[in-house]
Amino acid sequence: MSYADYINLVINGLVEGLIIALPALALTLVYGLARFPNAATGDFVAVGGYAGLAAHHLSGSLVVAGLAGAIGGAAASVLAYLLAFRPVIRRSVITLLLTSIGVGFVIRAVLGVAFGHDPRAFDMPLDRAWRFGDVSIAPADLNLAALTLVTLALVFFMLYATPLGRSLRAIADDPDLARVSGIRRERCMLAMWTIAGLVCGIAGTVTGMRTVVYPDAGWNLLLPAFAAAVVGGLGNPVGAVMGALLLGVLQELSTPFVGFVYKIALGYVFMMIVLLLRPQGLFNRPVGVR
């Protein structure tokens, strides 16, 4: 392989990593406040994909599709919280995890009944790739990467530059101290589930534009997103994004050597190595025992 081929793989890996970063960020937001890994995250992604697909067919606009996907994902996330998670929010992690698995099954079943199980595709224009010597970049990938970057920037601005974000981080750091400080946990939980759903919905739209939309599409994205969140450090939003970028680039660079199928498994091997050597994740500080 030439030097340009490796550059192309890195570019593809960064785009793939940005897409993985969205559900990874949603996973880590939920884990930070609700303290459980939400297995229904991928299904919120699928809902967003179908909502974005419908809006794109009607409008032909990438922006409108992204907004519709965000609204669809947020609606699914908030409804799941109000109807399924809030009644058991103080139960054990196992109870919450099993509840999220059940929510995922319900969402996939509803999507299958409503839209069928056949894959559906966005009507995307076939633009000629931009070439810089031997390096080629697809305009569609740049547009999707830009949409993803704007989404991430808005979420991080909210987390680190607004009163709501400070409240969310306070609850994640010390729930008891946040409660005695007057922070309303229920309001913050509802906001967190809304934000996580918005992020998942946009991820569904972006993923659908790169591939196809079908009821199990989000489930296939959940596994690399979970690996990215673990690699970066569960509960660390910046770590989730960095872990996703690392995972995306690593998988793409390994494709010529291990093939398309096994590159996904390589991501989990990387996750297990990180867990063995640095259990708190690459971007979380180690916790000492006194």
C-alpha positions as CSV (number, residue, x, y, z in Angstrom):
1,M,0.0,0.0,0.0
2,S,1.1,3.5,-0.8
3,Y,1.4,6.5,1.6
4,A,-1.8,8.0,0.0
5,D,-3.7,4.8,0.7
6,Y,-2.9,5.1,4.4
7,I,-4.0,8.7,4.4
8,N,-7.3,7.7,2.8
9,L,-7.8,5.0,5.5
10,V,-7.1,7.6,8.3
11,I,-9.6,10.0,6.7
12,N,-12.2,7.3,6.5
13,G,-11.4,6.3,10.1
14,L,-11.9,9.8,11.4
15,V,-15.3,10.1,9.7
16,E,-16.3,6.7,11.1
17,G,-15.0,7.7,14.5
18,L,-17.0,10.9,14.5
19,I,-20.2,8.9,13.7
20,I,-19.4,6.4,16.5
21,A,-18.7,9.3,18.8
22,L,-22.3,10.4,18.9
23,P,-23.8,7.3,20.4
24,A,-20.7,6.9,22.6
25,L,-21.4,10.4,24.0
26,A,-25.0,9.5,24.6
27,L,-23.9,6.3,26.4
28,T,-21.5,8.2,28.6
29,L,-24.0,11.0,29.4
30,V,-26.6,8.4,30.6
31,Y,-23.9,6.5,32.6
32,G,-22.7,9.7,34.2
33,L,-26.1,10.6,35.7
34,A,-28.1,7.4,35.8
35,R,-25.2,5.1,36.5
36,F,-26.0,2.3,34.1
37,P,-25.1,1.4,30.5
38,N,-28.2,2.0,28.3
39,A,-28.5,-0.9,25.9
40,A,-31.4,1.0,24.1
41,T,-29.0,3.7,22.9
42,G,-28.7,2.0,19.5
43,D,-32.5,1.8,19.1
44,F,-32.8,5.6,19.7
45,V,-30.3,5.8,16.8
46,A,-32.6,3.7,14.6
47,V,-35.6,5.9,15.4
48,G,-33.6,8.9,14.4
49,G,-32.6,7.2,11.2
50,Y,-36.2,6.6,10.2
51,A,-37.2,10.1,11.2
52,G,-34.4,11.6,9.2
53,L,-35.1,9.4,6.2
54,A,-38.8,10.5,6.1
55,A,-37.8,14.2,6.4
56,H,-35.1,13.9,3.7
57,H,-37.5,12.3,1.3
58,L,-39.9,15.2,1.8
59,S,-37.4,18.0,1.8
60,G,-34.2,16.8,0.2
61,S,-32.3,18.8,2.8
62,L,-29.5,17.4,5.0
63,V,-30.2,20.0,7.7
64,V,-33.9,19.2,7.8
65,A,-33.1,15.5,7.9
66,G,-30.7,16.1,10.8
67,L,-33.3,18.1,12.7
68,A,-36.0,15.5,12.2
69,G,-33.7,12.7,13.3
70,A,-32.7,14.7,16.4
71,I,-36.4,15.2,17.3
72,G,-37.2,11.6,16.6
73,G,-34.3,10.3,18.8
74,A,-35.2,12.8,21.6
75,A,-38.8,11.8,21.6
76,A,-37.9,8.1,21.8
77,S,-35.4,8.8,24.6
78,V,-37.7,10.9,26.7
79,L,-40.6,8.5,26.3
80,A,-38.4,5.6,27.3
81,Y,-37.3,7.5,30.4
82,L,-40.7,8.5,31.5
83,L,-42.4,5.2,30.9
84,A,-39.7,2.7,31.6
85,F,-36.6,4.0,33.3
86,R,-38.0,6.6,35.8
87,P,-40.1,4.0,37.6
88,V,-37.1,1.9,38.3
89,I,-34.4,4.6,38.3
90,R,-33.4,3.8,42.0
91,R,-33.2,0.0,41.4
92,S,-30.0,-1.9,40.8
93,V,-27.8,-1.6,37.8
94,I,-28.9,-5.0,36.6
95,T,-32.5,-4.0,36.7
96,L,-31.9,-0.8,34.7
97,L,-29.7,-2.7,32.2
98,L,-32.4,-5.4,31.7
99,T,-35.0,-2.6,31.4
100,S,-33.0,-1.0,28.7
101,I,-32.7,-4.3,26.8
102,G,-36.4,-4.7,27.0
103,V,-37.0,-1.1,25.7
104,G,-34.7,-1.9,22.8
105,F,-36.7,-5.0,21.9
106,V,-39.9,-3.0,21.9
107,I,-38.5,-0.2,19.7
108,R,-37.1,-2.7,17.2
109,A,-40.4,-4.5,17.1
110,V,-42.4,-1.3,16.6
111,L,-40.0,-0.2,13.8
112,G,-40.3,-3.6,12.1
113,V,-44.1,-3.5,12.2
114,A,-44.3,0.1,11.0
115,F,-41.6,0.2,8.3
116,G,-40.8,-3.5,7.6
117,H,-37.4,-5.1,7.9
118,D,-36.1,-4.3,4.4
119,P,-33.2,-1.8,4.3
120,R,-34.1,1.7,3.1
121,A,-31.7,4.2,1.6
122,F,-31.4,7.9,1.5
123,D,-31.6,9.5,-1.9
124,M,-28.1,10.9,-1.8
125,P,-26.5,12.7,-4.8
126,L,-23.5,10.9,-6.4
127,D,-20.9,13.6,-6.2
128,R,-17.5,13.2,-7.7
129,A,-14.8,12.7,-5.0
130,W,-12.4,15.5,-4.5
131,R,-8.9,14.5,-5.3
132,F,-5.7,15.9,-3.8
133,G,-3.0,14.0,-5.6
134,D,-3.7,10.3,-4.8
135,V,-5.9,11.2,-1.8
136,S,-9.6,11.3,-2.4
137,I,-12.3,12.7,-0.2
138,A,-16.1,12.2,-0.8
139,P,-18.1,15.5,-0.4
140,A,-20.9,13.5,1.3
141,D,-18.4,12.4,4.0
142,L,-17.3,15.9,4.6
143,N,-20.9,17.1,4.9
144,L,-21.7,14.3,7.4
145,A,-18.5,15.0,9.3
146,A,-19.4,18.7,9.5
147,L,-22.9,17.9,10.8
148,T,-21.4,15.6,13.4
149,L,-18.8,18.1,14.5
150,V,-21.4,20.8,14.9
151,T,-23.5,18.5,17.0
152,L,-20.5,17.6,19.2
153,A,-19.6,21.3,19.5
154,L,-23.1,22.3,20.6
155,V,-23.3,19.5,23.2
156,F,-19.9,20.3,24.7
157,F,-20.8,24.0,24.8
158,M,-23.9,23.1,26.7
159,L,-22.0,20.8,29.1
160,Y,-19.1,23.2,29.9
161,A,-20.5,26.8,29.3
162,T,-24.1,26.8,30.5
163,P,-25.7,26.5,33.9
164,L,-27.5,23.4,32.8
165,G,-24.2,21.7,31.9
166,R,-22.7,22.7,35.2
167,S,-25.7,21.1,37.0
168,L,-25.4,17.9,35.0
169,R,-21.7,17.6,35.8
170,A,-22.3,18.4,39.4
171,I,-24.8,15.5,39.7
172,A,-22.4,13.2,37.8
173,D,-19.5,14.1,40.2
174,D,-21.4,14.1,43.5
175,P,-25.2,13.5,43.5
176,D,-25.5,14.1,47.3
177,L,-23.6,17.4,47.2
178,A,-25.6,18.5,44.2
179,R,-28.9,17.7,46.0
180,V,-28.0,19.7,49.1
181,S,-26.8,22.6,46.8
182,G,-30.4,22.9,45.5
183,I,-29.9,21.3,42.0
184,R,-33.1,19.7,40.8
185,R,-32.2,16.2,39.9
186,E,-35.4,15.3,38.1
187,R,-35.1,18.4,35.8
188,C,-31.5,17.5,35.0
189,M,-32.4,13.9,34.3
190,L,-35.1,14.9,31.9
191,A,-32.6,17.3,30.2
192,M,-29.9,14.6,30.0
193,W,-32.3,12.0,28.4
194,T,-33.4,14.7,25.9
195,I,-29.8,15.6,24.9
196,A,-28.8,11.9,24.7
197,G,-31.8,11.3,22.4
198,L,-31.0,14.3,20.2
199,V,-27.4,13.0,19.8
200,C,-28.6,9.5,19.0
201,G,-31.1,10.8,16.5
202,I,-28.5,12.7,14.5
203,A,-26.3,9.7,14.6
204,G,-29.1,7.6,13.1
205,T,-29.5,10.1,10.3
206,V,-25.8,10.3,9.6
207,T,-25.4,6.5,9.7
208,G,-28.4,6.1,7.4
209,M,-26.9,8.5,4.8
210,R,-23.6,6.5,4.8
211,T,-25.3,3.1,4.7
212,V,-28.9,2.1,5.0
213,V,-31.7,2.4,7.5
214,Y,-33.3,-0.7,9.0
215,P,-34.6,-1.6,12.5
216,D,-31.4,-3.3,13.7
217,A,-29.1,-0.6,12.3
218,G,-28.7,1.1,15.7
219,W,-27.9,-2.2,17.5
220,N,-24.9,-2.7,15.1
221,L,-23.7,0.8,16.0
222,L,-24.2,0.3,19.8
223,L,-21.3,-2.2,20.1
224,P,-18.5,0.0,18.8
225,A,-20.0,3.0,20.6
226,F,-19.8,1.0,23.9
227,A,-16.2,0.0,23.1
228,A,-15.3,3.7,22.5
229,A,-17.0,4.8,25.7
230,V,-15.1,2.2,27.7
231,V,-11.8,3.0,26.0
232,G,-12.2,6.7,26.7
233,G,-13.5,6.2,30.2
234,L,-17.2,5.7,31.0
235,G,-18.7,8.9,32.3
236,N,-16.1,11.1,30.5
237,P,-17.7,12.9,27.5
238,V,-14.4,14.0,26.1
239,G,-13.0,10.5,26.6
240,A,-15.9,9.0,24.7
241,V,-15.3,11.2,21.6
242,M,-11.5,10.6,21.7
243,G,-12.1,6.8,22.2
244,A,-14.4,6.8,19.2
245,L,-11.8,8.6,17.0
246,L,-9.1,6.2,18.1
247,L,-11.3,3.2,17.5
248,G,-12.4,4.4,14.0
249,V,-8.8,5.0,12.8
250,L,-7.6,1.8,14.3
251,Q,-10.3,-0.3,12.6
252,E,-9.7,1.4,9.2
253,L,-6.0,1.0,9.3
254,S,-6.3,-2.7,10.2
255,T,-8.7,-3.4,7.3
256,P,-5.9,-4.2,4.7
257,F,-4.4,-6.7,7.1
258,V,-7.4,-8.4,8.8
259,G,-10.2,-7.7,6.4
260,F,-13.5,-5.9,6.8
261,V,-15.2,-8.5,9.0
262,Y,-12.4,-8.9,11.5
263,K,-11.6,-5.2,11.8
264,I,-14.7,-4.8,14.1
265,A,-13.4,-7.6,16.4
266,L,-10.1,-5.7,16.6
267,G,-11.9,-2.8,18.2
268,Y,-13.0,-5.1,21.0
269,V,-9.5,-6.6,21.4
270,F,-8.3,-3.0,21.9
271,M,-11.0,-2.4,24.4
272,M,-10.0,-5.5,26.4
273,I,-6.4,-4.5,26.4
274,V,-7.3,-1.0,27.7
275,L,-9.4,-2.6,30.4
276,L,-6.5,-4.9,31.5
277,L,-3.9,-2.1,31.5
278,R,-6.0,0.9,32.5
279,P,-9.4,-0.1,33.8
280,Q,-10.6,3.5,34.2
281,G,-10.1,4.2,30.5
282,L,-7.4,6.2,28.7
283,F,-8.8,9.6,29.5
284,N,-10.0,9.2,33.1
285,R,-7.7,9.8,36.0
286,P,-6.8,6.7,38.1
287,V,-8.6,6.5,41.4
288,G,-6.4,5.7,44.4
289,V,-7.5,3.8,47.4
290,R,-6.8,5.3,50.8
